[in-house]
Amino acid sequence: MMRGMFIMVSVLVSLTACSMPETKIYSLALPDTAMIDTTTQDRKASLAIIMDAPRHLSQSYIVYRRSPYQLQISRYAKWESPPDEMVKKAIQGSLYDTGKFHDVSTSSLRSEGSYVLEINLKRFERTGDGNDVFGELAFDMKLVSSDNRELSHAVITKQVKLENRDFQSLAKGLSVVLAEAVREVTAKVIAH
C-alpha cells in the first residue's frame, strides 16, 4: 500500500514538473549614456545613491498592470536583477562616467562631505489595455548637497508604446525609457 502510494506520488510529481513552463529571464540593453566633461576631470566630490522602491520592484519577477487597481506578477518571467537594482546601477555608471565624482556608491550609508541622490522608484512595468500597451518608468529624484541642502528635485516619468504584449517587447521598451531617464538625471545632477 505504502509503496503503491509512493510510486503514484512520484509519477504525479514527474508529470507536473514536465508540464510546467520554463522560466524566461529578460535583461535590459542600455546604450552608452555617458556625458563626460573633458574640461574638468577633477573628481573631488563623492555621491551616494539611495534607492527606495515598493516590494514588487525590489524582486526579479516581472510585473504588469492589468488595471489602475491591479498589478500582476508573472510566475515564469523574470528580470536578470530586480528593477530597483537595474535603475540604480544604470544611474551609478552614468554619473561616474561624467568625471565629476571620484566615488559613486549605491550604499545607504552616507559618508561625510558626499552628495546624496535619493531615488524613489514608483513604476517599472507594462501598462495599458486593448491594443495599446506601454512600458512605463517613473521615479522621484532629489539631489542633496554635502551640507544637507536640497539642490534639485524632479519627477521623472517615461513611457514608450510597445510593439506587443510579450516580455521581450517590454524589455526593449524599458531599455529605451531607462536610457532617456538616466540621461535626464545625469544632466540634472551635473548641472549642480
C-alpha positions in Angstrom: 0.0 0.0 0.0 2.7 2.5 1.0 4.9 1.5 -1.9 2.0 2.0 -4.4 1.2 5.4 -2.9 4.9 6.4 -3.2 5.0 5.4 -6.8 1.8 7.3 -7.6 3.1 10.4 -5.9 6.4 10.1 -7.8 4.6 9.8 -11.1 2.4 12.8 -10.3 5.4 14.9 -9.3 7.3 13.9 -12.5 4.3 14.8 -14.7 3.8 18.1 -13.0 7.4 19.0 -13.3 7.5 18.2 -17.0 4.3 20.2 -17.8 5.5 23.5 -16.1 6.5 26.2 -18.4 10.2 27.2 -18.4 11.2 30.4 -16.6 12.4 33.1 -19.0 14.9 35.7 -17.9 15.0 39.1 -19.6 17.6 41.8 -19.4 17.9 45.5 -20.5 20.3 46.7 -23.2 21.3 50.2 -22.5 23.3 52.4 -24.9 26.3 54.3 -23.6 24.8 57.2 -21.7 28.0 58.9 -20.5 28.1 62.7 -20.6 31.9 63.2 -20.0 33.1 66.7 -19.3 36.7 66.6 -20.6 37.5 70.1 -19.3 37.2 69.0 -15.6 38.5 65.6 -14.7 38.9 66.8 -11.1 36.8 64.2 -9.3 36.8 65.7 -5.9 33.2 65.0 -4.9 31.6 61.8 -3.9 28.0 60.8 -4.4 25.8 58.2 -2.7 22.7 56.9 -4.4 19.9 55.8 -2.1 17.1 53.8 -3.7 13.7 53.3 -2.3 11.1 51.1 -4.1 8.0 49.2 -3.3 8.5 45.5 -2.6 7.3 44.3 -6.0 10.0 46.4 -7.7 12.7 45.0 -5.3 12.3 41.5 -6.7 13.1 40.0 -10.0 9.7 38.8 -11.2 8.2 40.9 -14.0 5.1 42.9 -13.0 2.4 44.3 -15.3 -0.6 46.5 -14.6 -3.9 44.9 -15.5 -5.8 48.0 -14.4 -5.2 51.1 -12.3 -6.1 49.0 -9.3 -4.3 45.7 -10.0 -0.7 44.6 -10.6 0.0 41.0 -11.8 3.3 39.3 -11.1 4.5 36.8 -13.7 5.4 33.4 -12.3 7.6 32.4 -15.2 9.2 35.6 -16.4 11.9 37.4 -14.5 14.3 40.3 -14.9 18.0 39.4 -14.6 18.1 41.5 -11.5 15.4 43.5 -9.6 14.2 46.7 -11.3 15.5 48.9 -8.4 19.0 47.5 -8.8 18.9 47.9 -12.6 17.9 51.6 -12.3 20.4 52.3 -9.6 23.3 50.6 -11.5 22.4 52.5 -14.7 22.4 55.9 -12.9 25.6 55.0 -11.0 27.5 54.1 -14.1 26.4 57.2 -16.0 27.2 59.6 -13.1 30.6 58.0 -12.6 31.4 58.3 -16.3 30.8 62.1 -16.2 34.2 62.6 -14.5 32.6 64.8 -11.8 32.8 62.2 -8.9 35.7 60.2 -7.5 33.2 57.8 -6.0 29.6 57.0 -6.8 28.3 54.5 -4.3 25.0 52.7 -4.0 25.1 52.3 -0.3 22.5 53.7 2.1 25.5 54.9 4.2 26.4 58.5 3.6 30.0 59.5 4.1 30.7 63.0 5.4 31.1 65.5 2.6 29.3 63.5 0.0 26.3 64.4 -2.1 23.3 62.2 -2.0 20.9 61.3 -4.8 17.7 59.9 -3.4 15.6 57.9 -5.9 12.1 56.7 -5.1 11.1 54.2 -7.8 7.4 54.1 -8.4 6.9 52.2 -11.7 8.8 49.8 -13.9 6.1 47.9 -15.7 3.9 47.2 -18.6 0.6 49.2 -18.7 -2.4 49.6 -21.0 -5.2 47.5 -22.3 -6.6 46.6 -25.7 -4.1 47.1 -28.5 -2.3 50.0 -26.8 0.4 48.7 -24.3 3.2 50.7 -22.9 6.4 50.3 -21.0 6.5 52.8 -18.1 9.2 54.0 -15.8 8.5 56.6 -13.1 10.5 57.8 -10.1 11.2 60.9 -8.0 14.7 62.1 -7.6 16.2 64.5 -5.1 19.8 65.8 -5.0 21.1 66.8 -1.6 24.4 68.7 -1.2 27.2 67.7 1.2 26.0 70.3 3.6 22.5 68.8 3.5 20.8 71.4 1.3 18.3 70.3 -1.4 19.8 71.2 -4.8 17.3 69.7 -7.1 14.1 67.8 -7.1 12.3 66.2 -10.1 9.7 63.7 -11.1 10.9 61.6 -14.0 8.2 59.7 -15.9 8.9 58.0 -19.2 6.6 55.9 -21.3 7.0 54.1 -24.7 4.4 52.3 -26.8 5.3 48.6 -27.1 5.1 46.5 -30.3 3.1 43.8 -28.5 2.3 42.3 -25.1 5.3 40.0 -24.8 8.1 40.5 -22.3 10.8 40.8 -24.9 9.0 43.9 -26.2 8.7 45.2 -22.7 12.5 44.7 -22.1 13.2 46.6 -25.3 10.8 49.4 -24.4 12.1 49.8 -20.8 15.7 49.8 -22.1 14.8 52.9 -24.2 12.9 54.7 -21.4 15.6 53.9 -18.8 18.3 55.3 -21.1 16.3 58.5 -21.5 15.7 58.8 -17.8 19.4 58.2 -17.0 20.4 61.0 -19.4 17.9 63.3 -17.8 19.1 62.5 -14.2 22.7 62.8 -15.2 22.2 66.2 -16.8 20.3 67.5 -13.7 23.0 66.2 -11.3 26.0 67.6 -13.2 24.2 70.9 -13.6 24.5 71.4 -9.9 
